[in-house]
Amino acid sequence: MKQNFKALLLLAIVVTAGVNAAVGAEGDREVMELEAIRIIGEQEDLLVAPGAAHVIDDEELENFKYNDVHRVLSSVPGVYIREEDGYGLRPNIGIRGANSDRSSKVSLMEDGILLAPAPYAAPAAYYFPTFDRITSVEVFKGPASIKYGPYTVGGAINLVTRPIPVDSSGGIDLEVGQEDFGKLYGHYGNSTERFGMLVEGVHLESSGFKDLDGGGDTGFDKNDATVKARVNSDPGDPVYQELELKLGYADEVSNESYLGLIDADFEATPYRRYAASQLDRFEWDRQQYQLSHYINWGANYDLTTTVYRHDFERVWGKLNGFETDDLTLNDIFADPDSAINSIFVDVLRGERDSLSDPETLVIGTNDREYYSQGVQLAGNWWPTLGRVEHNVELGLRYHEDQIVRRHTEDGFLMQSGRLVSDQGDTDITADETGSAEAIAVYVHDEFTLGKFTLSGGARTELIDTKLVDRLSGTTTDNSTNVLLPGAGVFYQMTPSFGLLAGVHKGFAPNAPGESDGADPEESINYEAGFRFTHDAWRAEVIGFYNDYSNLLGRCTFSSGCDEAQLDDEFNGGEADIVGAETSFGYEFSVDNGLHFPVSLVYTYTDAEFQNTFASDFSQFGGDDGVVVAGDKLPYLPAHQATLRLGVNGSTWEVNFSAKYTGEMRDSASQGDVDDVNQTDPQAIVDLAGSYNVTENGQVYIGALNVFDEADIVSRRPFGARPGRPRQFTIGYKYEF
């Protein structure tokens, strides 16, 4: 694989050099951002787009200054989240019904490059960028997502980072709040005619909002730093070129646990953490290396070539369960009041000592190393064929990634509320390497014909995976080749009103090592709707229908599976996901200069299995469960909505956000559900305000969860989990 990577790297250099030598054109141009970084462009480009896409721009991000991607994405219809730690450190994001667990069914990108630790071999989002570095968020759904695979079943999210500034500029941002929350962010950059640079760094910390039995920190410390450097040709040269180097380093230490609460304890003290989780700790670090070359010649061609390498290492020590094969943590939380299970609950609380071997607690240490590397080319061609102007995009990516898993388990005894080693041997539970090698090619064309804007294209993914299991002494190789077409149309009926429709093939690949008959996830996805824009009014209503020929479930610790099932995959068969996304916006002004922006987004979703089958996947049917045709899919609310209101003066603003999320089933079922088998409906209000004390300085305040709602937001991995409680913060921001 490494030799293939070197060969593709050499090919990319040769292609770029050859284009530079062979092509010339006339015209002046200014220093510009690399085209691949900002995929959509500006908000205006969305008005006639033949497909569903959304941009959260820098102005919207500044309204609330969220550090949590879950809260950021609440303004986008059709996006679902499952909270876990309250901070969004390891987000669970789904789009149009795709499983949200660790965001593994979404193509996550930073500046157009896949950002997951191992996007093909292990796509779970254990890393996510710090939002102070992000200046806009682009969300792709429907046929637009075929350009950003491999996960086209749901969609794609691109995070656009701070660009190198045109002039000397910088800033510093300091924020403090409850739970010992602190943030320090700084950036500085400058450009000359032929050179540019940017340095930025951010530190976040908190002591956490949960109260650990016996005391202890339940918070986190996180650092994220980036350096960018650019050299470019004379902006007046016939062939304009840029070469940009991007280096990044990030790390985190968080005292986070997969262990939740039984319902009775949640009702009494929702922010409690059991003593059995006192040793749980997650550490990771990541290095990022990217070199991008951009060339633009004439008015009709450009090409961006990016060579990238990401290294990620993580160690998570956490409670896995008890030293017994008869009971899992899921079994205990399902019936905590039984005579046997109540004994284990008391041990978890630290109210009972471990008195027998089955009461020995098992702490697992999951040590993993990842890399992700590749070469990506993205070209644009704007020909005029006849009287029709086209925008043709062509992309090629060669990609390799790998995960090395070394998992161990040790026994601990609960003694007087503290965990003490049982002095037993360390068990090795996993020692394996999963790897993937993929070639992806796509072509896409968009053109306008009268009142019609049409787009169409196709993506192909050629994927080879391998799993080397050193414990069993086995090696499993798999190959997948798939063609993913898509098409969309927008019809401008009037200057203010237009109709859109689209269809594309959805796809999510298998993990390395799958040999038990699990098939890739595949669907045919449809969308249709309208857009309306007039003066300060805007509205969009889109219906979607995802027709799954096979829904795929994957066992992870975060979904509530144990070590024995880790990374097993399960066919879910046919499923239908039907929904509607609506968004409305209006901004009105009064004579005294005040502006009042208003927005409302709403998503309705109905998701059902279409066949009956038995499954060992807990989110499908439980250990011995059976999924029946008509069962609803888990962790998809039927209703969710976000209302945002603002009042903006010349030097100040106040913003209000209210989000409603309906209850979600914990596993597949139909009809009424007991409270213990679903999450709570949630209505969360946030407030934010800012005042410009000087031309360059701003004081801002924030209030999250104003009414201090304590809801069960998830029952995964193990037990009831709360969202973030009320938190007040204050900050000062200075730009120069």
NUFI-101523 format. One line per field, with one value per residue (C-alpha): residue number from 1; residue in three letters; x, y, z. Coordinates in steps of 0.05 Angstrom, whole numbers. Layout:
N
i <- NUM|...;
aa <- ALA|...;
px <- X|...;
py <- Y|...;
pz <- Z|...;
//
This chain:
736
i <- 1|2|3|4|5|6|7|8|9|10|11|12|13|14|15|16|17|18|19|20|21|22|23|24|25|26|27|28|29|30|31|32|33|34|35|36|37|38|39|40|41|42|43|44|45|46|47|48|49|50|51|52|53|54|55|56|57|58|59|60|61|62|63|64|65|66|67|68|69|70|71|72|73|74|75|76|77|78|79|80|81|82|83|84|85|86|87|88|89|90|91|92|93|94|95|96|97|98|99|100|101|102|103|104|105|106|107|108|109|110|111|112|113|114|115|116|117|118|119|120|121|122|123|124|125|126|127|128|129|130|131|132|133|134|135|136|137|138|139|140|141|142|143|144|145|146|147|148|149|150|151|152|153|154|155|156|157|158|159|160|161|162|163|164|165|166|167|168|169|170|171|172|173|174|175|176|177|178|179|180|181|182|183|184|185|186|187|188|189|190|191|192|193|194|195|196|197|198|199|200|201|202|203|204|205|206|207|208|209|210|211|212|213|214|215|216|217|218|219|220|221|222|223|224|225|226|227|228|229|230|231|232|233|234|235|236|237|238|239|240|241|242|243|244|245|246|247|248|249|250|251|252|253|254|255|256|257|258|259|260|261|262|263|264|265|266|267|268|269|270|271|272|273|274|275|276|277|278|279|280|281|282|283|284|285|286|287|288|289|290|291|292|293|294|295|296|297|298|299|300|301|302|303|304|305|306|307|308|309|310|311|312|313|314|315|316|317|318|319|320|321|322|323|324|325|326|327|328|329|330|331|332|333|334|335|336|337|338|339|340|341|342|343|344|345|346|347|348|349|350|351|352|353|354|355|356|357|358|359|360|361|362|363|364|365|366|367|368|369|370|371|372|373|374|375|376|377|378|379|380|381|382|383|384|385|386|387|388|389|390|391|392|393|394|395|396|397|398|399|400|401|402|403|404|405|406|407|408|409|410|411|412|413|414|415|416|417|418|419|420|421|422|423|424|425|426|427|428|429|430|431|432|433|434|435|436|437|438|439|440|441|442|443|444|445|446|447|448|449|450|451|452|453|454|455|456|457|458|459|460|461|462|463|464|465|466|467|468|469|470|471|472|473|474|475|476|477|478|479|480|481|482|483|484|485|486|487|488|489|490|491|492|493|494|495|496|497|498|499|500|501|502|503|504|505|506|507|508|509|510|511|512|513|514|515|516|517|518|519|520|521|522|523|524|525|526|527|528|529|530|531|532|533|534|535|536|537|538|539|540|541|542|543|544|545|546|547|548|549|550|551|552|553|554|555|556|557|558|559|560|561|562|563|564|565|566|567|568|569|570|571|572|573|574|575|576|577|578|579|580|581|582|583|584|585|586|587|588|589|590|591|592|593|594|595|596|597|598|599|600|601|602|603|604|605|606|607|608|609|610|611|612|613|614|615|616|617|618|619|620|621|622|623|624|625|626|627|628|629|630|631|632|633|634|635|636|637|638|639|640|641|642|643|644|645|646|647|648|649|650|651|652|653|654|655|656|657|658|659|660|661|662|663|664|665|666|667|668|669|670|671|672|673|674|675|676|677|678|679|680|681|682|683|684|685|686|687|688|689|690|691|692|693|694|695|696|697|698|699|700|701|702|703|704|705|706|707|708|709|710|711|712|713|714|715|716|717|718|719|720|721|722|723|724|725|726|727|728|729|730|731|732|733|734|735|736;
aa <- MET|LYS|GLN|ASN|PHE|LYS|ALA|LEU|LEU|LEU|LEU|ALA|ILE|VAL|VAL|THR|ALA|GLY|VAL|ASN|ALA|ALA|VAL|GLY|ALA|GLU|GLY|ASP|ARG|GLU|VAL|MET|GLU|LEU|GLU|ALA|ILE|ARG|ILE|ILE|GLY|GLU|GLN|GLU|ASP|LEU|LEU|VAL|ALA|PRO|GLY|ALA|ALA|HIS|VAL|ILE|ASP|ASP|GLU|GLU|LEU|GLU|ASN|PHE|LYS|TYR|ASN|ASP|VAL|HIS|ARG|VAL|LEU|SER|SER|VAL|PRO|GLY|VAL|TYR|ILE|ARG|GLU|GLU|ASP|GLY|TYR|GLY|LEU|ARG|PRO|ASN|ILE|GLY|ILE|ARG|GLY|ALA|ASN|SER|ASP|ARG|SER|SER|LYS|VAL|SER|LEU|MET|GLU|ASP|GLY|ILE|LEU|LEU|ALA|PRO|ALA|PRO|TYR|ALA|ALA|PRO|ALA|ALA|TYR|TYR|PHE|PRO|THR|PHE|ASP|ARG|ILE|THR|SER|VAL|GLU|VAL|PHE|LYS|GLY|PRO|ALA|SER|ILE|LYS|TYR|GLY|PRO|TYR|THR|VAL|GLY|GLY|ALA|ILE|ASN|LEU|VAL|THR|ARG|PRO|ILE|PRO|VAL|ASP|SER|SER|GLY|GLY|ILE|ASP|LEU|GLU|VAL|GLY|GLN|GLU|ASP|PHE|GLY|LYS|LEU|TYR|GLY|HIS|TYR|GLY|ASN|SER|THR|GLU|ARG|PHE|GLY|MET|LEU|VAL|GLU|GLY|VAL|HIS|LEU|GLU|SER|SER|GLY|PHE|LYS|ASP|LEU|ASP|GLY|GLY|GLY|ASP|THR|GLY|PHE|ASP|LYS|ASN|ASP|ALA|THR|VAL|LYS|ALA|ARG|VAL|ASN|SER|ASP|PRO|GLY|ASP|PRO|VAL|TYR|GLN|GLU|LEU|GLU|LEU|LYS|LEU|GLY|TYR|ALA|ASP|GLU|VAL|SER|ASN|GLU|SER|TYR|LEU|GLY|LEU|ILE|ASP|ALA|ASP|PHE|GLU|ALA|THR|PRO|TYR|ARG|ARG|TYR|ALA|ALA|SER|GLN|LEU|ASP|ARG|PHE|GLU|TRP|ASP|ARG|GLN|GLN|TYR|GLN|LEU|SER|HIS|TYR|ILE|ASN|TRP|GLY|ALA|ASN|TYR|ASP|LEU|THR|THR|THR|VAL|TYR|ARG|HIS|ASP|PHE|GLU|ARG|VAL|TRP|GLY|LYS|LEU|ASN|GLY|PHE|GLU|THR|ASP|ASP|LEU|THR|LEU|ASN|ASP|ILE|PHE|ALA|ASP|PRO|ASP|SER|ALA|ILE|ASN|SER|ILE|PHE|VAL|ASP|VAL|LEU|ARG|GLY|GLU|ARG|ASP|SER|LEU|SER|ASP|PRO|GLU|THR|LEU|VAL|ILE|GLY|THR|ASN|ASP|ARG|GLU|TYR|TYR|SER|GLN|GLY|VAL|GLN|LEU|ALA|GLY|ASN|TRP|TRP|PRO|THR|LEU|GLY|ARG|VAL|GLU|HIS|ASN|VAL|GLU|LEU|GLY|LEU|ARG|TYR|HIS|GLU|ASP|GLN|ILE|VAL|ARG|ARG|HIS|THR|GLU|ASP|GLY|PHE|LEU|MET|GLN|SER|GLY|ARG|LEU|VAL|SER|ASP|GLN|GLY|ASP|THR|ASP|ILE|THR|ALA|ASP|GLU|THR|GLY|SER|ALA|GLU|ALA|ILE|ALA|VAL|TYR|VAL|HIS|ASP|GLU|PHE|THR|LEU|GLY|LYS|PHE|THR|LEU|SER|GLY|GLY|ALA|ARG|THR|GLU|LEU|ILE|ASP|THR|LYS|LEU|VAL|ASP|ARG|LEU|SER|GLY|THR|THR|THR|ASP|ASN|SER|THR|ASN|VAL|LEU|LEU|PRO|GLY|ALA|GLY|VAL|PHE|TYR|GLN|MET|THR|PRO|SER|PHE|GLY|LEU|LEU|ALA|GLY|VAL|HIS|LYS|GLY|PHE|ALA|PRO|ASN|ALA|PRO|GLY|GLU|SER|ASP|GLY|ALA|ASP|PRO|GLU|GLU|SER|ILE|ASN|TYR|GLU|ALA|GLY|PHE|ARG|PHE|THR|HIS|ASP|ALA|TRP|ARG|ALA|GLU|VAL|ILE|GLY|PHE|TYR|ASN|ASP|TYR|SER|ASN|LEU|LEU|GLY|ARG|CYS|THR|PHE|SER|SER|GLY|CYS|ASP|GLU|ALA|GLN|LEU|ASP|ASP|GLU|PHE|ASN|GLY|GLY|GLU|ALA|ASP|ILE|VAL|GLY|ALA|GLU|THR|SER|PHE|GLY|TYR|GLU|PHE|SER|VAL|ASP|ASN|GLY|LEU|HIS|PHE|PRO|VAL|SER|LEU|VAL|TYR|THR|TYR|THR|ASP|ALA|GLU|PHE|GLN|ASN|THR|PHE|ALA|SER|ASP|PHE|SER|GLN|PHE|GLY|GLY|ASP|ASP|GLY|VAL|VAL|VAL|ALA|GLY|ASP|LYS|LEU|PRO|TYR|LEU|PRO|ALA|HIS|GLN|ALA|THR|LEU|ARG|LEU|GLY|VAL|ASN|GLY|SER|THR|TRP|GLU|VAL|ASN|PHE|SER|ALA|LYS|TYR|THR|GLY|GLU|MET|ARG|ASP|SER|ALA|SER|GLN|GLY|ASP|VAL|ASP|ASP|VAL|ASN|GLN|THR|ASP|PRO|GLN|ALA|ILE|VAL|ASP|LEU|ALA|GLY|SER|TYR|ASN|VAL|THR|GLU|ASN|GLY|GLN|VAL|TYR|ILE|GLY|ALA|LEU|ASN|VAL|PHE|ASP|GLU|ALA|ASP|ILE|VAL|SER|ARG|ARG|PRO|PHE|GLY|ALA|ARG|PRO|GLY|ARG|PRO|ARG|GLN|PHE|THR|ILE|GLY|TYR|LYS|TYR|GLU|PHE;
px <- 0|55|88|21|14|83|66|2|39|89|32|-1|63|75|3|6|73|50|-12|30|79|28|-27|-28|-81|-90|-122|-109|-133|-126|-98|-154|-172|-162|-226|-232|-236|-303|-345|-412|-387|-436|-507|-532|-507|-558|-619|-619|-581|-615|-610|-612|-551|-542|-488|-478|-435|-388|-441|-488|-432|-416|-487|-480|-406|-421|-364|-411|-424|-490|-516|-486|-523|-590|-606|-602|-665|-656|-597|-605|-559|-553|-520|-470|-422|-458|-400|-400|-330|-347|-408|-464|-492|-540|-572|-640|-646|-576|-552|-520|-473|-405|-425|-400|-453|-434|-375|-341|-291|-246|-231|-255|-211|-239|-225|-245|-185|-194|-252|-259|-230|-257|-300|-324|-314|-269|-236|-273|-243|-250|-302|-262|-221|-284|-312|-369|-404|-430|-482|-498|-559|-591|-555|-505|-473|-447|-386|-365|-365|-356|-417|-473|-531|-539|-497|-434|-411|-352|-320|-286|-227|-201|-166|-100|-121|-107|-79|-46|-99|-109|-150|-155|-216|-222|-283|-298|-358|-389|-358|-290|-301|-246|-228|-168|-163|-115|-98|-54|-41|-15|-4|40|33|69|65|15|13|-33|-22|-78|-88|-144|-148|-213|-223|-276|-281|-346|-418|-426|-415|-372|-388|-328|-306|-263|-258|-308|-286|-235|-175|-168|-117|-119|-66|-58|-5|-17|34|22|65|33|51|40|-35|-26|8|-29|-28|-42|-18|-18|19|-8|20|-26|0|-42|-36|-91|-98|-149|-154|-225|-250|-309|-347|-395|-431|-498|-551|-612|-676|-690|-621|-629|-694|-662|-594|-588|-516|-490|-435|-426|-363|-349|-330|-277|-218|-250|-205|-197|-133|-117|-71|-72|-23|-45|-2|-31|1|-46|-31|-81|-75|-123|-114|-160|-233|-250|-203|-176|-146|-133|-86|-80|-33|-53|-32|-68|-42|-87|-72|-121|-126|-192|-194|-266|-313|-333|-375|-369|-329|-388|-415|-486|-499|-479|-487|-546|-579|-569|-596|-656|-680|-641|-691|-687|-656|-592|-584|-594|-531|-491|-523|-500|-429|-432|-454|-398|-449|-429|-360|-343|-353|-350|-315|-376|-376|-306|-309|-274|-237|-220|-163|-175|-109|-115|-70|-95|-70|-105|-68|-80|-78|-140|-150|-210|-217|-268|-283|-332|-345|-399|-429|-475|-510|-507|-456|-434|-397|-362|-327|-281|-250|-201|-177|-129|-135|-106|-123|-110|-129|-88|-128|-96|-151|-139|-181|-162|-202|-217|-253|-300|-274|-305|-325|-256|-232|-173|-136|-151|-77|-99|-70|-84|-128|-115|-183|-164|-100|-114|-101|-156|-137|-170|-145|-194|-196|-254|-272|-331|-356|-410|-441|-488|-518|-576|-625|-677|-712|-682|-618|-598|-543|-521|-462|-435|-384|-348|-313|-263|-249|-202|-202|-161|-166|-107|-129|-67|-107|-142|-86|-133|-131|-194|-193|-254|-266|-324|-336|-397|-425|-465|-504|-546|-585|-623|-664|-687|-742|-747|-822|-819|-763|-782|-806|-775|-785|-731|-725|-669|-650|-585|-558|-539|-481|-440|-384|-370|-315|-252|-259|-333|-343|-410|-454|-465|-475|-458|-513|-549|-610|-644|-657|-708|-723|-772|-793|-793|-756|-784|-743|-770|-737|-725|-767|-740|-772|-754|-795|-765|-794|-747|-755|-698|-713|-663|-650|-604|-596|-531|-518|-448|-431|-388|-376|-412|-475|-476|-442|-391|-321|-346|-389|-341|-345|-393|-441|-514|-560|-624|-656|-706|-727|-764|-747|-796|-792|-801|-752|-777|-740|-767|-731|-748|-713|-749|-722|-751|-735|-688|-639|-658|-660|-701|-679|-726|-715|-752|-732|-773|-761|-812|-787|-822|-773|-794|-765|-800|-784|-783|-718|-680|-619|-566|-554|-583|-608|-645|-676|-636|-595|-651|-697|-737|-750|-821|-840|-867|-819|-793|-719|-684|-656|-697|-746|-811|-809|-754|-753|-709|-734|-684|-698|-651|-649|-590|-569|-509|-463|-500|-543|-584|-601|-651|-653|-706|-697|-748|-730|-783|-773|-731|-736|-676|-686|-731|-804|-874|-933|-929|-862|-848|-808|-750|-742|-739|-708|-745|-773|-729|-742|-677|-670|-604|-590|-530|-513|-455|-435|-379|-344|-294|-285|-245|-267|-329|-358|-405|-446|-480|-531|-540|-602|-632|-687|-639|-678|-651|-674|-652|-619|-593|-592|-529|-479|-502|-557|-592|-550|-566|-554|-514|-544|-552|-486|-469|-407|-376|-322|-281|-260|-210|-196|-140;
py <- 0|49|39|52|116|139|123|164|221|221|218|278|318|299|316|383|400|378|421|481|471|457|508|583|637|711|751|782|754|765|717|668|612|540|521|453|485|519|469|505|576|630|627|656|594|552|589|552|490|426|391|400|434|483|532|556|617|655|705|650|614|679|688|635|618|545|497|437|413|383|452|483|433|445|498|448|407|333|326|283|278|231|266|228|270|338|373|342|315|252|271|225|255|225|254|235|174|146|115|171|126|161|197|136|140|212|234|283|331|388|434|380|324|265|277|212|174|118|138|69|20|53|115|127|201|196|260|324|394|450|499|562|542|535|593|557|490|459|403|362|317|283|277|330|279|232|278|268|193|140|150|174|140|200|258|297|353|398|442|503|528|598|620|657|730|779|831|829|810|770|762|734|704|688|656|629|598|549|480|513|522|560|576|613|622|663|672|715|716|760|760|794|792|724|695|684|651|636|609|594|555|540|510|486|458|441|402|371|374|304|287|225|182|192|255|267|306|289|342|350|388|398|433|447|484|497|530|548|576|594|615|637|664|735|748|777|716|681|617|630|579|569|520|515|475|459|429|412|382|367|328|315|284|272|235|208|143|99|83|116|110|68|108|113|144|190|216|231|257|261|286|230|184|116|99|42|93|129|102|118|163|179|206|220|261|275|302|331|342|370|400|430|457|500|522|565|582|622|628|555|510|498|440|428|372|354|304|289|247|243|204|190|152|140|102|95|59|47|0|-58|-98|-154|-218|-261|-287|-290|-215|-156|-83|-80|-138|-103|-36|-70|-98|-64|-83|-158|-196|-212|-149|-103|-133|-111|-42|-33|-51|-1|53|34|18|-55|-87|-141|-205|-258|-269|-249|-182|-166|-105|-110|-48|-50|-10|3|24|42|74|100|132|161|184|197|240|278|315|360|396|444|458|511|498|529|474|504|559|522|538|478|469|401|374|315|284|228|203|148|134|87|80|33|18|-24|-48|-72|-84|-111|-124|-123|-142|-92|-100|-49|-37|18|57|53|8|-37|-83|-157|-171|-219|-227|-179|-210|-191|-186|-158|-154|-138|-92|-69|-33|-5|17|55|90|138|174|221|264|316|366|424|469|517|509|564|562|494|481|408|367|295|252|188|163|98|68|11|-13|-68|-84|-131|-153|-188|-220|-240|-275|-323|-325|-308|-258|-236|-198|-166|-123|-78|-42|3|54|111|154|215|270|333|388|458|495|570|581|654|700|682|610|546|470|418|342|291|218|183|117|113|71|54|3|-56|-55|-96|-170|-178|-250|-271|-250|-177|-135|-61|-12|9|51|92|162|211|283|336|404|479|543|612|676|747|807|788|724|655|586|515|452|385|316|256|181|133|64|16|-51|-66|-28|-44|-45|-44|-62|-12|2|68|32|-12|-75|-115|-138|-204|-168|-110|-90|-146|-124|-143|-140|-102|-116|-70|-5|58|127|181|253|326|383|454|519|589|655|729|791|857|924|985|1059|1062|1015|951|886|824|760|700|628|563|494|431|358|302|230|163|105|31|-37|-72|-144|-191|-222|-242|-201|-202|-127|-93|-32|-77|-131|-145|-206|-255|-205|-206|-146|-146|-110|-43|-34|38|50|71|139|176|227|235|310|360|435|495|567|624|698|756|830|867|938|976|954|898|837|786|717|664|591|539|467|412|339|285|221|167|91|56|-4|-24|-31|-6|22|54|48|45|105|59|40|109|177|238|292|353|427|466|542|578|652|693|767|811|884|919|958|986|984|920|892|854|827|768|725|657|616|543|505|566|528|473|416|348|299|229|244|173|103|84|56|34|68|135|196|270|329|389|427|502|538|612|638|706|723|778|779|827|830|871;
pz <- 0|18|-50|-83|-43|-66|-138|-134|-100|-158|-208|-175|-179|-252|-271|-237|-267|-336|-333|-312|-369|-423|-411|-412|-415|-406|-350|-282|-217|-143|-92|-79|-32|-55|-90|-56|13|3|-35|-39|-42|-20|6|-60|-97|-59|-86|-153|-131|-159|-92|-17|15|72|94|165|154|200|220|243|280|317|341|396|392|405|419|409|338|360|377|314|269|304|252|194|178|166|214|276|336|395|453|496|537|534|501|431|441|402|362|339|275|225|162|135|179|173|239|280|321|321|256|218|163|145|102|150|118|137|79|32|60|99|173|209|239|186|141|108|158|222|208|279|296|357|332|316|303|353|329|340|279|236|195|161|157|93|95|33|25|-34|-101|-81|-34|-89|-98|-25|-12|9|53|7|43|89|65|78|123|105|158|128|170|177|113|108|111|55|103|171|221|284|347|416|449|524|555|625|657|706|717|712|638|602|531|502|427|386|313|269|195|140|65|15|-60|-63|7|63|131|189|259|308|371|421|490|521|591|641|706|681|701|730|803|812|873|919|882|822|757|702|653|598|570|495|452|377|336|262|218|145|96|23|-35|-99|-167|-188|-188|-258|-287|-344|-303|-230|-179|-103|-60|11|69|128|192|252|321|371|436|490|558|582|643|605|614|576|642|653|708|723|716|791|803|743|770|837|815|738|739|784|760|792|831|783|730|772|730|662|621|547|516|444|400|325|274|208|146|81|19|-33|-102|-139|-211|-251|-324|-366|-349|-360|-320|-251|-213|-139|-117|-44|-12|60|120|187|247|307|371|428|493|529|596|618|653|607|656|707|710|689|623|650|655|612|632|585|622|689|666|633|700|757|812|805|864|826|785|846|876|815|815|887|867|810|859|907|961|963|961|910|950|896|830|788|825|800|755|688|664|590|559|485|453|380|328|261|199|139|77|4|-58|-80|-145|-159|-226|-254|-327|-350|-424|-468|-511|-562|-523|-457|-403|-363|-297|-302|-240|-242|-179|-165|-97|-79|-5|47|120|177|249|298|358|422|474|544|606|680|741|797|863|893|964|1007|945|911|855|875|828|838|821|766|697|642|587|515|482|414|375|302|244|197|133|71|3|-41|-108|-118|-182|-195|-251|-243|-291|-276|-329|-340|-397|-397|-330|-313|-275|-283|-251|-259|-245|-218|-168|-167|-106|-112|-41|-17|58|101|173|206|272|311|365|319|267|211|153|117|51|19|-43|-60|-126|-132|-180|-148|-197|-181|-215|-195|-226|-205|-243|-233|-241|-221|-198|-126|-131|-156|-154|-144|-148|-145|-139|-122|-97|-24|-1|61|57|104|155|145|164|152|129|159|101|120|57|46|62|-1|-17|-71|-44|-72|-56|-81|-57|-69|-51|-42|-35|-37|-5|68|63|49|53|33|39|16|23|22|15|26|1|33|1|60|125|159|234|263|334|372|445|436|411|473|447|486|467|438|386|371|297|279|225|217|157|173|106|74|107|87|114|95|119|107|119|125|138|141|152|155|177|189|210|245|237|297|263|299|260|280|245|254|231|241|218|227|209|207|201|195|191|189|176|118|135|195|220|282|302|356|346|407|369|320|362|426|443|426|394|330|286|258|194|214|272|278|273|338|355|303|331|293|305|317|308|323|330|331|344|345|361|330|342|314|371|405|394|432|405|428|408|426|403|410|399|406|443|410|416|444|399|341|362|344|381|450|485|560|586|604|530|501|512|539|494|501|497|507|506|496|500|477|475|455|460|422|477|426|351|358|426|443|509|502|548|539|574|554|575|608|644|668|637|658|605|586|518|507|537|499|511|581|620|621|603|614|568|589|649|652|643|642|608|595|545|514|441|410|335|303;
//
